[in-house]
Amino acid sequence: MAFDNKRNMIFYTDAGNNRIVSISPDGSNLNVVGFNIEQPKGLALDTNAAVVYWTDCGSQAKIESANYDGTNRRTILAEDLQFPYGIALDVAAGQLYFCDAGTKTIEVVNIDGTRRKMLYKDFRSACYGLALTSQYIFYSDWTKMNVVRINRDGSNQTPAGPDSFSQVFDVYAFDSTFTKT
C-alpha cells in the first residue's frame, strides 16, 4: 500500500483480483491502474510524475509501471526474477530498488530498466518488504525473522529490530533528509 499525499490517493495491490487499484481515502474514486497482474506484491509511487511501480511474482515475474490513470504501462524488468516482493523508489536518483526472495538478492536499476546492479546477496535470506533512507536499505527477512539494515551500497548487514519477528510483510522508514517522491 502507498499514499500520494499530493493527490490524496491510496494505492494498493489486489492479488485476489490480479490488479493495482487507486482510491480516495473516503472510499470514492476507485480506479484500476493495472489489471491482469498475476501476483501483484510490492508497490512504489513517483508522486511527481504520477507513476506507480509494482512487482509481479507470477509465473513470469516482472517489475512494471504505469501512469496513475493506467496509461503508458510498461515492463521495467522481466529477466532473472523469481519472487520480487519489496520495491522502493529513489526519485531524485531515478532508481528503483527491489528485493527478490527467490534469488536472495537486493538490486537497484534505473527506472527505465537500464544499469541493473546487484547490491546484496544472502543465501540464508528471504526478503519481503523494502524501504529506503538517505543512507540505508531496510528489509524484512522471513528466514532471519527480523528487519535488517544494510548500507545503500549493500555493505554492513545489521539487525534493525528485536529478535523473532514473524512474517513481516512490509517496512517503512522515515528520513527527513531524504525525499523519495
N, C-alpha and C positions, 0 to 999 in steps of 0.2 A: 504494500500500500504506500502511496505517496500523496503529498498535498501540495498544490500550487497555491500559495497564499496571494499571489498577484491577481489571479483569476478566481480565487475561492472555489477550487475544484479538487475533488478527491479522485484518485485513480487507483484501481485495484485489478489484480489478476483474478479471473473467474475460471478456475481449472475445470469445474464441473460443466461449464458451458463453452469451454475452449475459446475464451476471449479476454480482451482487455477492455475495461469499462471506465468511463469518467461519469461523475455525478456531482451535483451540488450538495453541500453539507445538509441541506434540508430534505434531501431525497428527490428533488426535482432535477430536470435536465439530464436524464440518463442518456448517455451516448456510447455506442460501441465503437471503440477506437480501432481495435484489431480483432478479427474473427478467424476461425479455422486455425487456431493455435493449439497444437496437440496437447501440450502440458505447460501452460504459462506459469512461470515461477517468479523470478526477480523482476523488479521494476525500478526505473530511474527517470527523472524528468529534467529536461532543459527548459526551465521556465522562461528564459529569454527568447528562445527560438520557438517555443510551444511545440516541442518534440518529446515524445515518450519512447523510451528504450525498454526492451524486455528480453528475458531469456525464455527459451522453449526447450524443455527437457524431453521432448517426444522422441520417436524412433529416428528422426533426423534432427538431432539437437542443433540449435542455432540461436543467434542473437539478432534481433530485428529492431527496427524503429519505424515510427510513423508520426505525422503531424497530429496534433490533438484531435483534429476532425476526422482522422483516419486516412487522409490522403497521403501520397508520397511514401507508401510503405516500402521498406527495402530491407534486405538482409545485410547485416554488418559482417557477421562471421557464420560459416556453416561447415568448416573443416576442423577436424581433430577436436571435436567437442563430444562429451558424453552426458554429463549432468551439470550444465552451467546453471547453478542456483542463484548465488548472490551477484549483484551488479551495483556499481556506484559510478557516478559521473563527476569528472573534473572539467567543468565547462570552460574555465579560463585556459586550461591546457589543451582542450579539445580531445580529451582522453576518456576512455571507458575502461573501468577496472571490473574484473569478474573472477569468480572462483568456480571451479569445476570439481565436484565431489568424485567424479569418475576418474579423471586424470590426476587428481590430487594436487592441483595447481592453482595459483593465483596469477593472473595475467593482466596485461594492460594492452590496449590497442587504440589507435586513433579512431575518432567517431566515424571516419569514412572507411574503416576496415583495414587501413594500412598500418605498418610498423607494429605488428603484434610482437609482444615480448613476454616471456615467462619471467616472473619476479620471484616466485617461491614455489617449491615442490616439497611435499612431505608425504611419503607413502603410508604414514600412520594417521593421516588426516581425512576428515570428511567435512569440508567447508560447506556451509549452507547460507548464512547471511553475511553481508559485507557492508562496511561503512568506511568513509574516508575522513581524515582531518588533514590539516596542512602538513603534518609530519608522519602520520601513522595510517595504517590499514588495520581495521578491527574486523575479525570474522568469528562467527560461531562455528565450533568444531564438534560434530556429533560423536566422533571417536574419542576425543580427549574430554568430552563433556565439559567444555569450558568456552569462554570467549577469549580469543587470543589476539595479541597486538604484535604487529611487525612494522618496521620502518617502511616508508613508501618505496624504498629500493629493494625490499624483500628481506632485509637482514634483521637480526636480533629478535627472534621469536620470544615472546613473554606472555605468560598467562595474565589476563586482564580482569578476571573475575574470581569469585570464590570457587573452590573445587566442587565438582559434581552438579553442574547444570545438566539438565536433561532435555535434549532436543530443542535447543533454542533456534527458532526459525529465522529470526532477523535481528539485526543490531542497528542501532542509530548512534551517531556521535555528534556532539556539538562542539564547534570550534569557532569562536568569534572572529578569528583572523583568517578563516578560510571560507570563501564564497563558492559553494558548489553550483549554484544556479543564479 
